[in-house]
Amino acid sequence: MSGSGRAKLWIGPSGWSYPDWDGVFYPAVKRRGFKPLAYLARYFNATEVNSSFYRIPSWEMTAGWTRLVPAEFRFAFKLTQIFTHQREKFPSAAVVQAFVEGTRPVREAGRMGPLLIQFPWSFRFGPEAVEWLRRLTASFPQFDRFIEVRHASWASPEALEVLREVGGYCNIDQPRLRDCLGPSQHVFGRNAYVRLHGRNAANWFAEDRPAYERYNYLYSEDEIREWVGRLEAICEQAENVYVFANNHYRGQGAVNALELKAMLQGTPVEAPAELVESYPRLAAIVRPRPRGGLFDRS
């Protein structure tokens, strides 16, 4: 899959294991042995690994994933939150090695995408933050690292230079609230990374709502076209461009990822019949697989 320029596009949702996707993205009734990841890989060539943010992945688990996807598929792992959100003490060398070993089967299988190092809005540019980033760089030299920051303090030239030094820049879309970074199209090196979080301003900083509500947002077609323009510019500068939709509630990220894919390719795309039924606007850009085939619900 390629867009304008010379870049290879890797597009998908942020994760694949969500109960609210049943009957929306995945079939409501599944055949024996149904594998969500294998099903997702029919429609996308990449996904973020959301579970690695909450716990260090095991070798056995990731080895199983490589057998469920084709060679032309990439996993972008999120670094575990003990490195990004729980910053009282830097994790030990043993913890670093556990993460490296847990992802080794994916690297050895040639299906490894970037390592996403996602920080919260509270992580602000300053000497302590810079030192933390440099320690992460030294700890994970074997990964193609992308740093996601959300606070506007990282927009200064000095902050951008630090991010360039320690890895790639994760361009994000988030609600346009005070002190929140706005959309960007930075390319620091050969590869580029984009994450769409949604623009649910009412719930973005809410503390009395379920966590998923922060990402409960469906981009309009016009909002997706805004990002098509930015991505076309990014593709002119990068060799690989990773694009993930993190507005995952009820498959909304899958909808927007498919729309981006169709617009950038300029051709119709395939989509699960359930998703088209749940979001009829997809009918204009997708060619759903016919129901009733041998592998429809495998």
N, C-alpha and C positions, 0 to 999 in steps of 0.2 A: 504494500500500500504506500503510495507516494503522493505528496502534494506538490505545490509549486516549488521551484528550485530543485536542489539535488537531495534533499533530506528524505530519510526513511521515517515514516510516521508510525508510531506505536500508540494506539488509542484504546482505552477501555475504562471500565468503572473502577472505583477504589474498593476493592474487595469483592467477594462473591458469596459469603456465608451470612445471609440475612433472612430471618424467618418471615419478614414481611414481603419477601420476593416470591413466596409460594403463591401460585395462581396469578401472579402479576408478570414476573419474568420466567420463573420456572413453572412447569405444569403443576396444577393442583393435585393431580393423581399421577404418581410416578411408577414406572416399571421397577421391578426388582433390580437392585444394583445401580440405580440412578446415581450419577456423579455430577454434582452441580458444577464443579470446575470444568469437567470435560464438556458439559453443555454450554457453558459460557464461552469456551474456546472456539465454538462454532462461529461465533459472531464477532469476536474481538481477538486481536493478536497480542494483547497485553492486559495485565491487571496489576494493581497494587496489592500487596499482602498486608491487610489490615491487622490480622491477628498478631503479627510480630511486634506491633506497638505495645501490646498488653503483656506479652510473655516472649521469652527467647524461644525461637522455633527449634524443634528437635530434628535431628538428622533423619530419623525414621519418617517423620511427617513430610518433610520437604522432598525426600527421595520418592515418596509416593506421588507427589504432585507432578514430577517430571514425566511420569508414565501416562498422565491423563491429558497432556497437551501436545500439540505437534511441535516439530523442531522450530518452526517459525512462530514462536510465542515467547514472550518475555515477562518475567516477574520483577516488579520493583518493590523491594522490601522496605517497610518503614522501620527505622531503628527503634528499639525498645525504649519505652518512656523513662526508664531509669537513667538513660543518657541525656534526656532532653527536658523532662518535666520535673524530675526529682533530683535537683542539682546541689544537694547539701554536701555530698562527697562524691568524687569521681569514682565510678565503678572499678573494681579490681581487674587485673590482667586476666584472671580466670573467667570473669564474666564476659570480657571482650572476646576471649577465645571461644567461649561457649556460643556466642552469636556467630562468629566466623565459621565454626564447625557446623552449626545448625543450617547454614546456608550453602555449605560446600556441595551437596548433591546438585543443587540448581546451577551453581557455577560450573561444575564438572560436566553437566549435561549441555552446556552452552545456551542455557535459557535465562541467564541472569541479566536483568536490567540494572538500573541505578539503585543506589541506597539513598532513600529519602530520610533526611535528618530534620524532622519537623519540630519546631519550637512553638510555644504558646505566645500569645500577644504580650504576656508579661516579660518576655525575654527581650531586653532592650540593648541597644548598642552602647558599649562602654568597655573599660579595661577587663573586667571580670568575664564578660561575655566573650570577648576576643580570645582570652586565654583558654576558656572552655572549648571554643571552636578549634583552636590549635591542638588541644589535647585529643579531640576527636579525630582530627586529621592524622595525627601520629598513630592513633589506635587502629584506624581502618584504612590503611594505605592501599589495600588490594581492591577497594570498591570505587566505582564511579560515583562520587558523593554529590548530592544536591542538598542545599541548605534552604529550608523554608522558614522564613521569619515573617511576622505579621504586623509588628509595630512600626510606625512611620519613622522612628529614629534610624532605621536601617536604609533610608532613602538617600542619606547624605553621600557625597563622593567618597569620603573617608570610609564609611561603612561598606559601601559597595566594593571598594578596593580590598577590604578584609575578606569579604565573601568570595571575591575572585581568587584570592590567595588560598582559601581553604577548600574550595570545591565549586560546583556549579551553582547557579542561582535558580531557585524554584519560583517561577512566576505564578502568582495566585490571583484568583478572583474571589473577593469576599465583600460583605456589606461595606458601603462607603460611609463609614462612621468616623468620628473624630479619632485621630492618631492611628488609623488603620491604613496600611499600605494599599494603594490603588493598583489597578491592572498595569502590567509592564510586559516588556518583550525582550528581556535581557538574554544574551547568549554569552556565557563565559567558557570558551573552549569549543570542542568539537560537537558536543551534545547539548540539548536544551530540555527543559522540563516545565510543564504547565499543570496546575491543579485548579479545578473549578469547585469552589465550596458552596456556591449559592449565594443569594443576597437577602437572606432572611434576617433583616435588621432587627426586627422585634425580638427575636430569640437568640441573637448572636451572643450576647453577654448575660442572658437570663440564667439565674441560678436555681429557679424553682420549677424548671421544666426538664423532661427527660433529655438525655444527651442528643438523641437522634433529631430532636426538634430544631437544633441549630442548623442542621443540613436539610431540613424539609423545605425544598424549593425546586421548582421546575423553571429553568430558563426559558424565556420566550424565544421564538425563532429569530427575532431581531437581535436579542442579546447574544444568541449563538453566532449570528453573522458578524457581530463586533469582534468575536474571538477568531473567526475565520480570517479576518483581515490581519490581525496580529500574528496568527500562526503562519500565514503566508510569508510575512516579513521574517519571522523566525526561521522558516525553512530555507530562506535564502542564505542564512549564515551558518546553519548547523548541518551535521551529517545524520544525526538521529534526533528525533523530536518525540518526547514522551508526553502524552496528554491524558490526564485522568480526571474523571468527574466524581467528586466526593459527595455530591448531593444525593446520597444513596437511598434515602427513605422511599419505600414503595417503588423502587426501580427507576426513580427519576434521573439518576445519574446515567443509567444505561440508555434511557431515551435520548438525553442530550449528547452522550458519546456517539450514538448512532447518527444523530443529526450532524454532528461535526464531521464524522467519517464520510457521510454522503455528500456534504457540501464541499469538502476538500477534494474528494475523488471526482466529483461531478457525475457520479453514476449511482443508481439505486443500490441499496444494501439489503442483506438478509436480516431478519429479526424474528424473535419468537412470536408465534401467533398470539400468545397470551398478552405480550407487551403491546402489540398493535390493538388488541381488543381493549386494553386498559387505557391506552393513549391513542385515540383514533387519528390524531394529526400525523402519526407516523406513516399512515397508509400512503401518503403522497410521495414518500421517499424510499420505501422498502418493498421488497418482494418476499413476503412471508413464505416460509416453508409450508407446503401443503400438509394438512393433517392426515393421519392414517398410514403414513409410511412406516417401514420396518423400524427405522431408528428415531422416529419423532419424539418418543418419550424415554429414550434410553439414557 
